[in-house]
Amino acid sequence: MLDRYRYAYLLATLGLLIIGRPFLPEFGRNFVIAMLALSLVTAAVTSATRRYQTWVGFAMTFAIVFVSLVPDDFAGLNTPVIYPLLGVIYWSLTAVLILRRIALRTTRITADTIYGAICVYLLMGLGWSHAYALLEAVQPGAFLISPEMIEVGGRSFERFIGFSFVTLTTLGYGNVVPLTPEGESLAIAEAITGQLYLAVLLARFVAMEIAARRGD
């Protein structure tokens, strides 16, 4: 069952985290953390190709959830920096593992292959939202954030989720604006990567489908 619908489960949890989170504020911060943990665990299980990768994913999940729960100055840890850094590493590695499986181990396009490709796109957006939060933590004032976005509670990466995806899709609302060269560079890199990913992915899928039909 997991192999057949491997990425459908991950897509559902990512959708809940990215899209459903703002519509459920009455459940509180703990519910957001629970959604994050669910997404992390699902990503660890579905993306791993070897057992050790699953355990590494579980360990990083525990670390991310733990850091998200403790105060900013807990035991001398700089959690505003550590938290987004862990997020960048985790989501990036997960996206690479899924993309590698799709590119190297898939010979025919299925519904779950498409789900996996969508998951990679969503993981890219999440990874960059943490990257923006990390830059803001080490370089305060790197972004101009609208007052409405500043009022968003929780960890700072939640403020950058929307900005990340409108940048990834080259939509651009303007409620978050990079003010430093580093911030602009990250935004440019994300926009370029998002467009290249869609173009290369579409070409890859077309090539796979043509090869599969010729083989029938």
N, C-alpha and C positions, 0 to 999 in steps of 0.2 A: 504493500500500500504506500509506504514511504517513497520507494523508488518511482512509482507511477505518478504520484502527485507531490513529488519532492518540493517543487518550487511554488506550488499553489498555496501550501501552508505558510511559507515564508512571505509570499505576496500579501496574504490576508493579514498577517501580523504587522507587516510594514505599513500597509494601508491604514490599519487601526492606529498605529503610532503617529504617522504623518498627517493623515486627514481627519481621523476620528478624535484625536486628542483635544483640539480646541472646542469641540462640541460637548465635551463631558467635564466641564470645570467643577461641577458640583461634587464629583467623586474625589476631588482633592489631589494633592501632590503624590500621595502614596499610590494612587491609581496610575498616574503617569509613569512612576517608577516601575510599577508592575507591568505596564505595557512595554516599557523599554526592556525589562528583563525577559519578557516573553519573546520579543523580537530578537534579542541577543542569543537566547538559547536555541530558538528555531534556526537562526542563521548558523550557529555552530553545528547543529545536527545535519542540516541540509547541504551545507557547502563542503563539509569535510569529505575527503577521499580516503583518508587513513585515520585510524583510531586516535593517534596522538594529536591530530588536528582537532578532533572533537574535544579532547581533554584540554587542549590549549584554549579553545573557544570557551569552554566552561570556566576555566580559570580567569580569563579576561572578563567574562560576564560578571563573575563574582567581584572582581576588582572594580569594574565600572559601577556596579550597583552600590558597592560599599562606599566608594568615593562620592557618589551622588547623595548618600544619606548623611555623611558626616559634615560637621561645620567646616568652613573655609580654612580655619587655622588649626584643624585637628592634628595633634601630635607634631606640629611644625610642618605639616604637609601643605604645599601650595596647591590645594585642590582646584582652584579656578584654572590652573594651568594643566595639572595632571589629568583632570576629567576630560577635557576636549582632546588632549593628546592621545589618551587611550581610545577615545572614540574614532579619531582619524585612523589609527593603526588597525583597529578591529574592523571597521566598515570597509576599509581599503583592502585588507587581506581577504575578507569574505567575498567582496566583489571580484577579486582576482581569481579566487578558487572557483567560483561559479562560472566566470567567463572562460576559464581554462577548461572546465568540464564541457561547456557548450561547444567551444571551438575545437577541442581535440578528441572528445569522446562521443560526440553526437554525429550520426551519419544521416539521420532523417529528422525533419522538423515535426514535432508533436506539440500538442497544446502546452505541455509542461516545459518544453524548450522555450516557447514564447513567454511563459510565465517567468522562467529563469532570466531571460533577457530583460524583461521589465524590472525584475528584482535588482539586477545589476544597475540599471538606470536610477532606481530609487536609492540604492546604496551609495551611488556616486553623490547624489544630492545630500544624503545624510553625512557622508564623509566630509564634504566641503562645508557643511554647516558647522561641524566641529572645528574645521580648520579656521573658519572665520572667528569662531569663539576663542580659539587658541591665540590668534593674532591680536584680538581685542584684549585678551588677558595679559599678554606680554607687551603690548603697545597700546595702552589705553587712549581712546580718541581716534583710533584708526578708522572708525566708521561713524558716520552721522546717522543716528537712529531717531526715528520720530517718537514723540512723547508716548503715543499709544503703544508702540512696540516696547518701550522701556518699562511700561507697566506690566508687561507679561512676566508672570512669576516663574520660579524654577531656575534651572541652570541656564546660562547665557546662550547655549547652543539652540535652545528653543526659540530664541528671538531671531536666529539666523536661518531657521528652516525655510521659511517663506522666501527670504532673500536668496537662499541657495538655489531653490527650484526655479524662481523667476529668472535667475542668472543662467542656470543650466539650460533652460528653454529659450533664452534670449528674449524674454518677455519684458522684464524691467519695470517695476512699479514706481520706484524711487523713494519708498518709505525707509530704506536703508541705503546709504551711499558711502562707498569707500573714499576716504580723505587722504590716504597716504599711498605712496608708490607700491608698497607691499600689498595693501588691500586691493588696489587696482590690478596688480599682477595676478593675485589669486582669482579675482573675478574674471579676468580675461582668460586665464587658463581653464577655468570651469566652463565658460561659454564655448571655447574652442573644443574642449574635450567632449562636451555634450553633443555638439553638431557632428563631430567626427565619429563618435560612437554610433549614432543613428545611421549615418551614411555607410560606414563599414559593416555594421550589423545587417543592414538591409541587403547589401551586396553579398555578404556571406550566406544569408538565408536563401537568396535567389540561386546562388551557386550550388548549395546543398540540395535544393529542390530539383534543379536540373539534373544533377548527378544521380539523385535517387530515381528519377523517372527514366533516365537512360538505362539504369541498372535493372529496372523491372522487365 
